[in-house]
Amino acid sequence: MGLMCLGIPGQIVEIRQDEGLVMGTVDFGGARREVCLAFVEDQARVGDYAVVHAGFAISLVDEEEALRTLELLEEMGELGELEAE
């Protein structure tokens, strides 16, 4: 099962406007990706954790749940795929 099928939690480290869209940099346990934050723009703040699917933050999640999910994905060997991209 590849990561493209999963919603992966990551920490928002930057938020900015990009041609009218709210975009951000999200850290997934060391791998950083550019993510569209349009679906969560009203609630998202730097430091929050968002569940990201296919380049879009689809919801926010608390830190404890995010870290637990990242730990499970790492144990399954799924995070290596994200870091390799």
C-alpha positions in Angstrom: 0.0 0.0 0.0 1.5 3.3 -1.0 1.2 6.7 0.7 -0.9 8.1 -2.1 -3.8 6.1 -0.8 -3.5 7.4 2.8 -4.1 10.6 4.6 -0.8 11.3 6.3 -0.5 13.7 9.3 2.1 16.4 9.2 2.9 19.6 11.1 2.3 22.9 9.3 5.6 24.9 9.5 4.6 27.7 7.1 1.4 29.3 5.7 1.3 31.7 2.8 -0.9 32.9 0.0 0.0 31.7 -3.5 -2.0 33.2 -6.4 -5.1 33.4 -4.2 -4.7 29.9 -2.7 -3.7 29.3 0.9 -0.6 27.0 0.7 1.8 25.7 3.3 4.9 23.7 4.0 4.1 20.6 6.0 6.7 18.5 7.8 6.1 14.7 7.8 8.6 13.5 10.3 11.5 15.2 8.5 10.2 15.2 4.9 8.7 18.5 3.9 6.2 19.0 1.2 4.2 21.9 -0.3 0.5 21.4 0.5 -2.7 23.2 -0.4 -4.4 24.4 2.9 -7.6 25.7 1.2 -9.9 23.1 3.0 -8.6 24.0 6.4 -7.6 27.7 6.0 -10.0 29.0 8.5 -8.7 26.9 11.3 -5.0 26.1 10.4 -2.2 27.8 12.2 1.6 27.2 12.1 2.3 24.4 14.5 -1.0 22.6 13.9 -1.1 19.0 12.5 -3.1 18.4 9.3 -4.1 15.2 7.6 -2.8 15.5 4.0 -4.1 13.5 1.0 -2.9 13.9 -2.6 -1.3 17.3 -1.7 -4.4 18.7 0.1 -4.8 19.2 3.8 -8.2 17.6 4.4 -8.6 18.0 8.1 -6.8 19.0 11.3 -5.8 16.5 13.9 -4.4 16.8 17.4 -0.7 16.3 18.0 -1.0 13.1 20.0 -3.0 11.4 17.2 -0.7 12.7 14.5 2.4 11.5 16.3 0.9 8.1 17.0 -0.1 7.7 13.3 3.4 8.8 12.1 5.0 6.2 14.4 2.8 3.4 13.1 3.5 4.4 9.5 7.2 4.4 10.2 7.0 1.0 11.8 5.2 -0.2 8.6 8.0 1.2 6.5 5.6 3.6 4.7 7.4 6.9 5.6 10.5 5.9 3.7 8.4 6.2 0.5 7.5 9.8 1.4 11.1 10.7 2.2 12.3 9.1 -1.1 10.0 11.3 -3.3 
